[in-house]
């Protein structure tokens, strides 16, 4: 694990040490490099960034934040703070306000995050996820859409599996040959949806997950009459948290 940069007020970039988190890591999916990072939402750097003015946000981000319910704003801020820290560290921009990460379209409808650098659409894909404890970001400079999801590996998925798992997925769980198969399947559905969706609502029954091993899987997604999309999936464990990364083959 390495220290990740913290966005300070203005253009300064300082350092924070993650508490049981995963510093920036990279994996290979679909022949492309996918970077990801997990941070603790209770870290002091986040409390500092959640001040009233948020001077590190761009004007479009300020507008988007103002439209959010207070309960959602905290996770939204945490995701932007971590994402901007990582993008600044990799020299995509020199100041936080040069970066805009927006998740609402012109009608105010939620969509996958889109990154703008100095007002222009950036040639990278980005995904965000959070739990009560952690926030995560994944990004790639490839043209493959991506998704990341976080979950407590001990989360009770029995009701989810009974309602939202396809017969083949339920057989995988019942077989008991893969540890924590149910939560792996559920988070793969979430990550694949983020990677492959085009604005439609999440329907877990439209996504079928195949577990190839405890660390790798595949998800097939077909929304109504749209072409079938396939996502490669990787699972990573950080303590009791499962990090699921998906990349659409396009």
DONU-275689 format. One record per residue: x, y negated, z negated of N, C-alpha, C in turn; residue number from 1. Coordinates in nm, 3 decimals. Example, Ala and Ser with C-alpha at 12.3 -4.5 7.8 and 13.67 -1.06 7.14 Angstrom:
% residues 2
        nu        nv        nw       cau       cav       caw        cu        cv        cw     k
     1.319     0.569    -0.780     1.230     0.450    -0.780     1.320     0.330    -0.780     1
     1.285     0.225    -0.708     1.367     0.106    -0.714     1.290    -0.003    -0.787     2
% end
This chain:
% residues 250
        nu        nv        nw       cau       cav       caw        cu        cv        cw     k
     0.085     0.119     0.000     0.000     0.000     0.000     0.088    -0.124     0.000     1
     0.048    -0.225     0.075     0.125    -0.348     0.079     0.040    -0.462     0.027     2
     0.098    -0.571    -0.021     0.020    -0.687    -0.062    -0.043    -0.751     0.060     3
    -0.170    -0.781     0.055    -0.238    -0.847     0.166    -0.248    -0.996     0.136     4
    -0.248    -1.080     0.238    -0.253    -1.223     0.213    -0.388    -1.268     0.163     5
    -0.389    -1.367     0.079    -0.513    -1.424     0.030    -0.532    -1.561     0.093     6
    -0.655    -1.588     0.139    -0.684    -1.719     0.196    -0.697    -1.819     0.083     7
    -0.615    -1.919     0.083    -0.626    -2.023    -0.017    -0.708    -2.139     0.037     8
    -0.733    -2.238    -0.046    -0.801    -2.359    -0.001    -0.712    -2.429     0.100     9
    -0.766    -2.464     0.213    -0.687    -2.522     0.320    -0.619    -2.412     0.400    10
    -0.500    -2.440     0.452    -0.435    -2.346     0.543    -0.335    -2.256     0.474    11
    -0.315    -2.271     0.341    -0.213    -2.191     0.274    -0.255    -2.046     0.267    12
    -0.157    -1.956     0.270    -0.184    -1.812     0.256    -0.096    -1.759     0.145    13
    -0.160    -1.714     0.037    -0.085    -1.657    -0.075    -0.107    -1.506    -0.076    14
    -0.064    -1.440    -0.181    -0.069    -1.295    -0.185    -0.154    -1.248    -0.302    15
    -0.224    -1.136    -0.281    -0.286    -1.068    -0.394    -0.251    -0.921    -0.386    16
    -0.250    -0.856    -0.501    -0.222    -0.713    -0.508    -0.354    -0.640    -0.530    17
    -0.386    -0.548    -0.441    -0.511    -0.474    -0.451    -0.512    -0.384    -0.574    18
    -0.630    -0.368    -0.635    -0.645    -0.285    -0.754    -0.706    -0.151    -0.714    19
    -0.622    -0.050    -0.690    -0.673     0.080    -0.650    -0.733     0.079    -0.511    20
    -0.695    -0.015    -0.429    -0.753    -0.030    -0.297    -0.661     0.032    -0.192    21
    -0.700     0.022    -0.067    -0.615     0.066     0.043    -0.570    -0.056     0.119    22
    -0.439    -0.082     0.121    -0.387    -0.189     0.204    -0.403    -0.151     0.350    23
    -0.362    -0.239     0.437    -0.384    -0.218     0.580    -0.326    -0.085     0.627    24
    -0.410    -0.006     0.692    -0.370     0.121     0.749    -0.417     0.129     0.893    25
    -0.363     0.222     0.967    -0.399     0.238     1.108    -0.420     0.385     1.139    26
    -0.517     0.411     1.226    -0.543     0.546     1.274    -0.561     0.540     1.425    27
    -0.549     0.655     1.489    -0.567     0.664     1.634    -0.701     0.731     1.662    28
    -0.788     0.662     1.734    -0.917     0.715     1.775    -0.938     0.684     1.923    29
    -0.989     0.779     1.997    -1.015     0.758     2.141    -0.893     0.704     2.213    30
    -0.775     0.741     2.167    -0.652     0.694     2.229    -0.617     0.551     2.199    31
    -0.689     0.488     2.105    -0.666     0.348     2.070    -0.640     0.334     1.920    32
    -0.568     0.228     1.883    -0.535     0.205     1.743    -0.646     0.128     1.673    33
    -0.687     0.181     1.560    -0.790     0.119     1.476    -0.727     0.086     1.341    34
    -0.732    -0.042     1.302    -0.677    -0.087     1.175    -0.791    -0.099     1.073    35
    -0.760    -0.074     0.947    -0.862    -0.088     0.843    -0.799    -0.120     0.709    36
    -0.882    -0.175     0.621    -0.835    -0.219     0.489    -0.953    -0.222     0.393    37
    -0.929    -0.188     0.268    -1.033    -0.188     0.165    -0.985    -0.273     0.047    38
    -1.073    -0.358    -0.007    -1.038    -0.444    -0.120    -1.145    -0.436    -0.228    39
    -1.105    -0.462    -0.350    -1.194    -0.461    -0.466    -1.270    -0.593    -0.473    40
    -1.403    -0.586    -0.475    -1.484    -0.708    -0.479    -1.471    -0.782    -0.613    41
    -1.416    -0.714    -0.714    -1.399    -0.779    -0.843    -1.266    -0.848    -0.860    42
    -1.184    -0.851    -0.755    -1.053    -0.913    -0.763    -1.064    -1.064    -0.784    43
    -0.963    -1.120    -0.850    -0.965    -1.264    -0.882    -0.967    -1.349    -0.757    44
    -0.901    -1.302    -0.650    -0.897    -1.383    -0.528    -1.036    -1.407    -0.470    45
    -1.127    -1.307    -0.485    -1.262    -1.322    -0.433    -1.341    -1.423    -0.515    46
    -1.324    -1.418    -0.647    -1.392    -1.516    -0.731    -1.352    -1.659    -0.694    47
    -1.223    -1.676    -0.664    -1.176    -1.809    -0.626    -1.236    -1.854    -0.494    48
    -1.247    -1.758    -0.399    -1.300    -1.794    -0.267    -1.449    -1.822    -0.269    49
    -1.519    -1.769    -0.369    -1.663    -1.787    -0.375    -1.703    -1.920    -0.440    50
    -1.616    -2.019    -0.429    -1.648    -2.151    -0.483    -1.758    -2.217    -0.400    51
    -1.806    -2.328    -0.446    -1.924    -2.388    -0.385    -1.901    -2.432    -0.241    52
    -1.783    -2.481    -0.209    -1.763    -2.543    -0.078    -1.716    -2.447     0.030    53
    -1.646    -2.336    -0.009    -1.590    -2.243     0.089    -1.520    -2.315     0.205    54
    -1.415    -2.393     0.178    -1.350    -2.470     0.284    -1.280    -2.382     0.386    55
    -1.264    -2.253     0.359    -1.198    -2.163     0.452    -1.293    -2.108     0.558    56
    -1.421    -2.140     0.548    -1.517    -2.099     0.650    -1.525    -2.203     0.761    57
    -1.545    -2.155     0.884    -1.567    -2.247     0.996    -1.709    -2.304     0.987    58
    -1.735    -2.408     1.065    -1.868    -2.469     1.063    -1.978    -2.369     1.102    59
    -1.960    -2.289     1.208    -2.064    -2.189     1.241    -2.085    -2.088     1.128    60
    -1.978    -2.052     1.059    -1.993    -1.960     0.946    -2.068    -2.026     0.831    61
    -2.042    -2.153     0.807    -2.115    -2.225     0.702    -2.265    -2.222     0.732    62
    -2.300    -2.242     0.860    -2.441    -2.240     0.899    -2.502    -2.101     0.876    63
    -2.426    -1.997     0.912    -2.479    -1.861     0.895    -2.495    -1.829     0.747    64
    -2.398    -1.869     0.665    -2.406    -1.845     0.521    -2.529    -1.912     0.462    65
    -2.558    -2.033     0.506    -2.672    -2.109     0.452    -2.806    -2.039     0.480    66
    -2.808    -1.954     0.583    -2.933    -1.886     0.619    -2.954    -1.756     0.542    67
    -2.855    -1.713     0.465    -2.862    -1.584     0.398    -2.922    -1.595     0.259    68
    -2.989    -1.489     0.217    -3.037    -1.479     0.079    -2.917    -1.470    -0.014    69
    -2.933    -1.522    -0.133    -2.821    -1.528    -0.228    -2.762    -1.389    -0.254    70
    -2.847    -1.287    -0.262    -2.798    -1.152    -0.292    -2.709    -1.098    -0.180    71
    -2.736    -1.140    -0.057    -2.655    -1.092     0.055    -2.530    -1.179     0.073    72
    -2.535    -1.302     0.028    -2.425    -1.395     0.051    -2.294    -1.347    -0.011    73
    -2.300    -1.284    -0.128    -2.178    -1.239    -0.195    -2.103    -1.137    -0.110    74
    -2.173    -1.037    -0.058    -2.108    -0.936     0.026    -2.060    -0.998     0.157    75
    -2.138    -1.090     0.212    -2.101    -1.158     0.336    -1.970    -1.234     0.318    76
    -1.959    -1.307     0.207    -1.836    -1.382     0.178    -1.716    -1.290     0.159    77
    -1.738    -1.180     0.085    -1.628    -1.087     0.060    -1.575    -1.029     0.191    78
    -1.666    -0.993     0.281    -1.625    -0.939     0.409    -1.545    -1.038     0.492    79
    -1.591    -1.161     0.497    -1.519    -1.264     0.574    -1.384    -1.295     0.512    80
    -1.379    -1.298     0.380    -1.252    -1.329     0.314    -1.147    -1.223     0.346    81
    -1.185    -1.095     0.334    -1.090    -0.988     0.363    -1.053    -0.986     0.510    82
    -1.151    -0.999     0.598    -1.124    -0.995     0.742    -1.032    -1.108     0.784    83
    -1.058    -1.228     0.735    -0.973    -1.341     0.773    -0.832    -1.326     0.719    84
    -0.820    -1.273     0.597    -0.687    -1.250     0.542    -0.607    -1.157     0.632    85
    -0.671    -1.050     0.677    -0.601    -0.954     0.762    -0.570    -1.011     0.900    86
    -0.662    -1.086     0.958    -0.638    -1.144     1.091    -0.530    -1.252     1.085    87
    -0.526    -1.328     0.976    -0.419    -1.426     0.960    -0.284    -1.357     0.945    88
    -0.283    -1.245     0.872    -0.158    -1.173     0.851    -0.103    -1.112     0.979    89
    -0.192    -1.084     1.074    -0.148    -1.026     1.201    -0.138    -1.131     1.311    90
    -0.138    -1.259     1.270    -0.109    -1.372     1.361    -0.213    -1.391     1.470    91
    -0.339    -1.355     1.443    -0.445    -1.386     1.539    -0.478    -1.535     1.535    92
    -0.451    -1.599     1.421    -0.476    -1.743     1.407    -0.383    -1.795     1.300    93
    -0.374    -1.927     1.288    -0.284    -1.988     1.190    -0.358    -2.046     1.070    94
    -0.486    -2.079     1.085    -0.565    -2.131     0.973    -0.699    -2.057     0.967    95
    -0.756    -2.042     0.848    -0.882    -1.968     0.834    -0.997    -2.024     0.916    96
    -1.004    -2.157     0.928    -1.117    -2.216     1.000    -1.106    -2.200     1.151    97
    -0.991    -2.153     1.200    -0.980    -2.120     1.343    -1.057    -1.994     1.377    98
    -1.088    -1.914     1.273    -1.155    -1.786     1.291    -1.302    -1.798     1.251    99
    -1.391    -1.754     1.338    -1.533    -1.743     1.303    -1.575    -1.597     1.321   100
    -1.636    -1.541     1.218    -1.690    -1.406     1.225    -1.839    -1.416     1.203   101
    -1.917    -1.396     1.308    -2.060    -1.422     1.306    -2.139    -1.294     1.330   102
    -2.247    -1.277     1.254    -2.328    -1.155     1.264    -2.473    -1.181     1.302   103
    -2.508    -1.305     1.330    -2.644    -1.338     1.371    -2.644    -1.389     1.514   104
    -2.742    -1.345     1.594    -2.752    -1.395     1.730    -2.828    -1.528     1.730   105
    -2.856    -1.580     1.849    -2.919    -1.711     1.860    -3.059    -1.714     1.799   106
    -3.123    -1.597     1.787    -3.257    -1.589     1.728    -3.252    -1.561     1.578   107
    -3.131    -1.553     1.522    -3.118    -1.524     1.381    -3.128    -1.377     1.348   108
    -3.121    -1.292     1.449    -3.128    -1.147     1.429    -2.989    -1.092     1.402   109
    -2.981    -1.000     1.305    -2.852    -0.943     1.271    -2.800    -0.852     1.383   110
    -2.670    -0.861     1.406    -2.605    -0.780     1.508    -2.466    -0.745     1.457   111
    -2.388    -0.670     1.536    -2.252    -0.639     1.493    -2.169    -0.767     1.488   112
    -2.074    -0.776     1.396    -1.993    -0.898     1.385    -1.917    -0.928     1.515   113
    -1.915    -1.055     1.552    -1.838    -1.098     1.668    -1.735    -1.200     1.621   114
    -1.613    -1.188     1.672    -1.503    -1.274     1.629    -1.477    -1.382     1.734   115
    -1.464    -1.505     1.687    -1.429    -1.618     1.773    -1.301    -1.680     1.719   116
    -1.211    -1.714     1.809    -1.087    -1.782     1.773    -1.089    -1.920     1.838   117
    -1.084    -2.022     1.756    -1.091    -2.162     1.804    -1.210    -2.181     1.898   118
    -1.323    -2.120     1.864    -1.446    -2.139     1.940    -1.465    -2.047     2.058   119
    -1.366    -1.965     2.089    -1.375    -1.875     2.205    -1.385    -1.730     2.159   120
    -1.466    -1.653     2.229    -1.483    -1.513     2.194    -1.349    -1.440     2.200   121
    -1.317    -1.367     2.095    -1.188    -1.298     2.086    -1.197    -1.158     2.145   122
    -1.086    -1.112     2.199    -1.082    -0.979     2.261    -1.045    -0.874     2.156   123
    -1.125    -0.868     2.050    -1.108    -0.762     1.952    -1.244    -0.726     1.895   124
    -1.255    -0.603     1.848    -1.378    -0.554     1.787    -1.355    -0.547     1.636   125
    -1.461    -0.576     1.559    -1.448    -0.580     1.413    -1.574    -0.525     1.349   126
    -1.557    -0.455     1.238    -1.671    -0.402     1.163    -1.645    -0.422     1.014   127
    -1.754    -0.440     0.938    -1.745    -0.465     0.794    -1.836    -0.369     0.719   128
    -1.800    -0.341     0.595    -1.884    -0.258     0.509    -1.857    -0.295     0.364   129
    -1.951    -0.262     0.276    -1.930    -0.292     0.134    -2.012    -0.198     0.048   130
    -1.965    -0.180    -0.074    -2.042    -0.119    -0.181    -2.046    -0.220    -0.294   131
    -2.101    -0.183    -0.409    -2.100    -0.276    -0.522    -1.958    -0.307    -0.566   132
    -1.865    -0.212    -0.546    -1.728    -0.230    -0.594    -1.630    -0.274    -0.486   133
    -1.646    -0.225    -0.363    -1.545    -0.248    -0.260    -1.603    -0.318    -0.138   134
    -1.512    -0.378    -0.062    -1.545    -0.433     0.069    -1.438    -0.382     0.166   135
    -1.478    -0.356     0.290    -1.385    -0.299     0.388    -1.400    -0.368     0.522   136
    -1.290    -0.371     0.595    -1.291    -0.425     0.731    -1.213    -0.330     0.821   137
    -1.259    -0.316     0.944    -1.187    -0.240     1.047    -1.185    -0.325     1.172   138
    -1.076    -0.319     1.248    -1.068    -0.395     1.372    -0.976    -0.326     1.471   139
    -0.999    -0.355     1.598    -0.916    -0.299     1.705    -0.908    -0.400     1.819   140
    -0.796    -0.399     1.888    -0.779    -0.484     2.006    -0.819    -0.410     2.133   141
    -0.868    -0.288     2.119    -0.915    -0.213     2.236    -1.055    -0.259     2.273   142
    -1.108    -0.205     2.383    -1.245    -0.240     2.424    -1.347    -0.140     2.373   143
    -1.309    -0.059     2.274    -1.401     0.037     2.215    -1.474    -0.026     2.096   144
    -1.606    -0.015     2.093    -1.680    -0.064     1.977    -1.656     0.029     1.859   145
    -1.657    -0.029     1.739    -1.619     0.046     1.619    -1.720     0.025     1.507   146
    -1.713     0.113     1.408    -1.794     0.099     1.289    -1.720     0.153     1.169   147
    -1.742     0.092     1.053    -1.684     0.141     0.927    -1.795     0.149     0.824   148
    -1.787     0.248     0.737    -1.885     0.261     0.629    -1.814     0.306     0.503   149
    -1.869     0.265     0.389    -1.817     0.302     0.257    -1.927     0.368     0.176   150
    -1.890     0.466     0.094    -1.988     0.528     0.005    -1.916     0.596    -0.110   151
    -1.982     0.604    -0.223    -1.934     0.684    -0.335    -1.943     0.830    -0.294   152
    -1.834     0.901    -0.300    -1.832     1.039    -0.252    -1.922     1.130    -0.336   153
    -1.958     1.084    -0.457    -2.046     1.162    -0.544    -2.193     1.120    -0.534   154
    -2.224     1.035    -0.438    -2.362     0.987    -0.420    -2.455     1.105    -0.390   155
    -2.572     1.107    -0.454    -2.669     1.214    -0.435    -2.740     1.196    -0.301   156
    -2.709     1.281    -0.206    -2.765     1.270    -0.071    -2.879     1.369    -0.046   157
    -2.928     1.436    -0.149    -3.028     1.542    -0.128    -3.155     1.491    -0.061   158
    -3.204     1.375    -0.104    -3.325     1.321    -0.042    -3.297     1.274     0.100   159
    -3.181     1.213     0.121    -3.145     1.168     0.255    -3.136     1.288     0.350   160
    -3.071     1.394     0.304    -3.051     1.511     0.389    -3.184     1.574     0.428   161
    -3.276     1.582     0.333    -3.405     1.645     0.361    -3.486     1.566     0.463   162
    -3.470     1.434     0.462    -3.551     1.348     0.549    -3.482     1.310     0.679   163
    -3.351     1.287     0.674    -3.283     1.223     0.786    -3.175     1.309     0.853   164
    -3.158     1.432     0.809    -3.059     1.518     0.874    -3.128     1.608     0.975   165
    -3.065     1.626     1.090    -3.115     1.716     1.192    -3.090     1.861     1.148   166
    -3.162     1.957     1.206    -3.146     2.098     1.164    -3.001     2.146     1.164   167
    -2.924     2.111     1.268    -2.784     2.154     1.274    -2.702     2.094     1.161   168
    -2.735     1.970     1.123    -2.664     1.905     1.012    -2.701     1.969     0.879   169
    -2.827     2.004     0.862    -2.870     2.069     0.740    -2.803     2.206     0.725   170
    -2.780     2.274     0.836    -2.710     2.403     0.832    -2.565     2.386     0.788   171
    -2.501     2.277     0.834    -2.363     2.249     0.792    -2.356     2.232     0.640   172
    -2.451     2.156     0.587    -2.454     2.131     0.442    -2.480     2.262     0.367   173
    -2.577     2.340     0.415    -2.615     2.464     0.347    -2.501     2.566     0.349   174
    -2.420     2.564     0.453    -2.310     2.661     0.465    -2.207     2.643     0.355   175
    -2.187     2.519     0.311    -2.096     2.491     0.200    -1.949     2.510     0.232   176
    -1.916     2.515     0.360    -1.775     2.538     0.396    -1.694     2.408     0.400   177
    -1.762     2.294     0.410    -1.696     2.163     0.411    -1.729     2.089     0.283   178
    -1.627     2.047     0.210    -1.649     1.974     0.086    -1.719     1.841     0.112   179
    -1.822     1.813     0.033    -1.896     1.684     0.044    -1.950     1.662     0.185   180
    -1.999     1.768     0.248    -2.046     1.758     0.387    -2.159     1.658     0.402   181
    -2.251     1.653     0.306    -2.369     1.568     0.321    -2.332     1.420     0.327   182
    -2.245     1.376     0.236    -2.208     1.234     0.237    -2.122     1.202     0.359   183
    -2.046     1.297     0.408    -1.968     1.276     0.530    -2.060     1.258     0.650   184
    -2.164     1.340     0.657    -2.259     1.328     0.766    -2.332     1.194     0.760   185
    -2.378     1.156     0.640    -2.454     1.032     0.628    -2.370     0.910     0.665   186
    -2.249     0.902     0.614    -2.166     0.786     0.645    -2.124     0.785     0.792   187
    -2.109     0.903     0.852    -2.078     0.908     0.995    -2.194     0.853     1.078   188
    -2.316     0.881     1.035    -2.433     0.823     1.103    -2.429     0.671     1.095   189
    -2.397     0.619     0.977    -2.390     0.474     0.958    -2.280     0.413     1.045   190
    -2.161     0.473     1.044    -2.049     0.419     1.121    -2.075     0.429     1.271   191
    -2.133     0.540     1.315    -2.162     0.557     1.457    -2.268     0.458     1.504   192
    -2.368     0.435     1.420    -2.470     0.336     1.456    -2.407     0.198     1.474   193
    -2.320     0.159     1.381    -2.255     0.029     1.394    -2.175     0.019     1.523   194
    -2.112     0.130     1.561    -2.028     0.128     1.681    -2.109     0.129     1.810   195
    -2.224     0.198     1.809    -2.293     0.224     1.936    -2.422     0.145     1.956   196
    -2.472     0.081     1.852    -2.603     0.014     1.863    -2.600    -0.108     1.954   197
    -2.716    -0.142     2.005    -2.730    -0.260     2.092    -2.837    -0.354     2.039   198
    -2.854    -0.356     1.906    -2.952    -0.445     1.846    -3.075    -0.374     1.793   199
    -3.090    -0.243     1.823    -3.205    -0.168     1.777    -3.190    -0.132     1.629   200
    -3.301    -0.095     1.566    -3.298    -0.058     1.425    -3.228     0.077     1.406   201
    -3.176     0.097     1.287    -3.106     0.220     1.253    -3.206     0.335     1.237   202
    -3.187     0.441     1.314    -3.268     0.562     1.304    -3.173     0.680     1.294   203
    -3.152     0.732     1.173    -3.054     0.840     1.155    -3.083     0.965     1.237   204
    -3.209     0.988     1.272    -3.243     1.108     1.347    -3.201     1.100     1.494   205
    -3.159     0.982     1.538    -3.108     0.966     1.675    -2.958     0.991     1.683   206
    -2.897     1.022     1.569    -2.752     1.043     1.563    -2.725     1.183     1.508   207
    -2.654     1.264     1.584    -2.619     1.398     1.538    -2.469     1.405     1.511   208
    -2.434     1.447     1.390    -2.295     1.451     1.347    -2.245     1.596     1.345   209
    -2.128     1.616     1.401    -2.060     1.745     1.395    -1.932     1.726     1.314   210
    -1.913     1.809     1.214    -1.792     1.803     1.133    -1.690     1.900     1.190   211
    -1.578     1.849     1.237    -1.473     1.933     1.292    -1.378     1.981     1.183   212
    -1.359     1.898     1.081    -1.277     1.931     0.964    -1.316     1.833     0.855   213
    -1.253     1.848     0.737    -1.284     1.755     0.628    -1.246     1.611     0.662   214
    -1.157     1.594     0.760    -1.109     1.461     0.795    -1.156     1.408     0.928   215
    -1.213     1.493     1.013    -1.250     1.450     1.147    -1.388     1.503     1.187   216
    -1.458     1.422     1.266    -1.589     1.462     1.314    -1.623     1.391     1.444   217
    -1.746     1.414     1.485    -1.795     1.353     1.608    -1.943     1.322     1.590   218
    -1.988     1.212     1.645    -2.128     1.173     1.636    -2.182     1.143     1.776   219
    -2.299     1.198     1.806    -2.366     1.171     1.934    -2.489     1.087     1.906   220
    -2.502     0.977     1.978    -2.609     0.880     1.952    -2.687     0.855     2.080   221
    -2.818     0.875     2.073    -2.902     0.846     2.188    -3.027     0.773     2.141   222
    -3.039     0.648     2.180    -3.154     0.565     2.144    -3.252     0.562     2.260   223
    -3.369     0.622     2.240    -3.475     0.628     2.340    -3.420     0.673     2.475   224
    -3.431     0.589     2.578    -3.386     0.630     2.711    -3.245     0.583     2.746   225
    -3.173     0.532     2.646    -3.036     0.486     2.672    -2.944     0.606     2.693   226
    -2.833     0.586     2.764    -2.738     0.696     2.785    -2.682     0.747     2.652   227
    -2.652     0.874     2.648    -2.591     0.934     2.530    -2.454     0.873     2.505   228
    -2.428     0.835     2.381    -2.297     0.781     2.345    -2.232     0.873     2.242   229
    -2.102     0.890     2.255    -2.027     0.975     2.164    -1.925     0.891     2.087   230
    -1.918     0.913     1.958    -1.822     0.842     1.873    -1.730     0.944     1.806   231
    -1.601     0.917     1.807    -1.507     0.995     1.727    -1.507     0.938     1.586   232
    -1.497     1.026     1.486    -1.510     0.987     1.345    -1.391     1.040     1.266   233
    -1.343     0.956     1.175    -1.240     0.997     1.079    -1.287     0.959     0.939   234
    -1.267     1.051     0.844    -1.298     1.024     0.703    -1.170     1.010     0.623   235
    -1.165     0.909     0.537    -1.053     0.889     0.446    -1.109     0.874     0.304   236
    -1.039     0.926     0.206    -1.082     0.916     0.068    -0.989     0.825    -0.011   237
    -1.048     0.731    -0.085    -0.975     0.645    -0.178    -1.039     0.663    -0.314   238
    -0.973     0.741    -0.399    -1.029     0.775    -0.529    -1.166     0.841    -0.506   239
    -1.275     0.784    -0.559    -1.408     0.842    -0.541    -1.485     0.776    -0.428   240
    -1.419     0.697    -0.346    -1.485     0.629    -0.235    -1.448     0.693    -0.103   241
    -1.549     0.717    -0.020    -1.527     0.774     0.112    -1.532     0.662     0.216   242
    -1.426     0.648     0.292    -1.418     0.550     0.400    -1.440     0.625     0.531   243
    -1.538     0.583     0.609    -1.570     0.650     0.734    -1.549     0.553     0.849   244
    -1.470     0.594     0.947    -1.436     0.511     1.062    -1.488     0.578     1.188   245
    -1.557     0.502     1.271    -1.609     0.553     1.396    -1.570     0.465     1.513   246
    -1.542     0.526     1.627    -1.511     0.451     1.748    -1.586     0.512     1.866   247
    -1.662     0.428     1.938    -1.737     0.476     2.053    -1.642     0.502     2.170   248
    -1.666     0.611     2.238    -1.581     0.645     2.351    -1.608     0.554     2.471   249
    -1.724     0.489     2.473    -1.763     0.400     2.584    -1.756     0.472     2.718   250
% end
